[in-house]
Amino acid sequence: MKIISVVGARPNFMKIAPFVRAVERHNASAAADGGPRLEHRLVHTGQHYDERMSRAFFDALDIPRPDTDLDIGSGSHAEQVGQTMMAFEKVIRQSPPDWVVVVGDVNATCACSITAKKEGVRVAHIEAGLRSRDMTMPEEINRLVTDRLADLLFTPDELSGANLRAEGVPEERIRFVGNIMIDTLEIHRAQAEALSVDSIIANNRLEGGTEQRAPVRLDPSQPFALLTLHRPSNVDRRETLEPLVRLFVDEIASRTPLVWTIHPRARKQLEEFGLWDDLLSCPRIVLLEPLGYPETLKLNMEAAVVLTDSGGMQEECCVLGTPCLTLRWNTERPITLREHGGVSVLVGNDPGHIRSAFNEAMAWGRQPVRPPLWDGRTADRIAEALAREK
Ligand code: UD1
């Protein structure tokens, strides 16, 4: 059976790495018992291309170099989706696979699902069924389109399966396999534990440590908070971003040192709105370049509280037990919320909400939670399910 799997942007890499390993394991046992092989090719659309947003993850997660790189780069959504479709169509026509495997909800996921279906190739979606019900979110559109087209839908939790059933997806297409991100977390847990927070900070200061005017050293005996921010709904408008920056600089950082790993989109907007210098000169905010996977995991393991608008970090907080303030008004991952037994609360981007939730969350303490099948073995279940298909 021939499979092409697709990655495009940073959150995809943590999801494809264990899948590639599971295909290798499947082929090793197929070789031993004479079973059918999975012939696998990896395509990178190139939506993320910076060393720190892409290549570093291939190295750290031991993902083989892509067989094909489409080099799409940045652009508007229509440009990214359109160019990915045109380039991916050629890849499929050159050597049609039996299946295209897509992960997550980025533009590559949607573009390659549409292209594959139009070329008569079956689509499998890893991380199917997540719904924020927020149609202003580009990822929600990507999720809806991908799941409507997919022939096999691998869900991370029972709530996602219920979403798909409510939308009329036939039962035989839905496979509850667990959360593949947690496979990656468990593979890298020991490596992350062995890292030192001080070295992570020293090695990842913005532009080699020359830029920030007031370098901050974290006192190992004092708690710190970890912040990530990149959603258009949080960073693209000055009216939203400015009050958030004021809250971080004037209030949160004065209570607890704040380690902020800066996404390229957020940095661009902070500079455009003239907020960058305020951050650089705040003595209790540690600004870091986008971090590698084990480094982010280590900071998450040590942080007293995580503030984030990343879906993946919400899930990692759940398994590591770190109190998590989700800087969004909705989530496609309700299983991570405290009301569903998780560790996260939705605080949106209103400073008042964030302030009071932050004060509460500092007292919650670490409470790891492991939803069903978030056991580190999701990728094997997926590879075996695919191998059973004709
Ligand atoms: C994308 C995904 C989002 C995911 C996020 C993780 C979609 C719709 N969005 O958002 O779901 O959570 O990745 O990072 O697919 N840039 C660089 N270097 C890069 C890539 C981007 O500097 O390697 C800058 C460019 O200025 C670009 C901007 O970041 O215009 C935004 O990148 P883009 O890929 O369009 O979206 P993300 O915000 O990263």
Boltz pocket constraint, residues with backbone or C-beta under 6 A from the ligand:
constraints:
  - pocket:
      binder: B
      contacts: [[A, 9], [A, 10], [A, 11], [A, 47], [A, 48], [A, 49], [A, 50], [A, 53], [A, 54], [A, 74], [A, 75], [A, 105], [A, 106], [A, 107], [A, 108], [A, 138], [A, 139], [A, 230], [A, 232], [A, 263], [A, 264], [A, 265], [A, 268]]
      max_distance: 6.0
